[in-house]
């Protein structure tokens, strides 16, 4: 049995990383830090997109035992 029953649920795995990226940006903005790390935020959001695609492919391609 798979940990995720439907491949479409893989979006939630990637959404965790994207949410962390937005939270990271929000904390920097609200705290008033003089230098906001846009590169780190972009990388976390794109990591979420890549993880969603990765988990979708792995779950959709594995056998349904």
Long-range contacts (C-beta under 8 A, 24 or more apart in sequence): 1-65, 2-59, 2-62, 2-64, 4-55, 4-59, 7-56, 7-59, 7-60, 8-56, 10-52, 10-55, 10-56, 10-59, 11-52, 11-56, 13-51, 13-52, 13-55, 14-48, 14-49, 14-50, 14-51, 14-52, 14-53, 14-55, 15-48, 15-52, 16-48, 17-44, 17-45, 17-47, 17-48, 17-51, 18-44, 18-45, 18-47, 18-48, 18-49, 19-48, 20-44, 20-48, 21-45, 21-47, 21-48
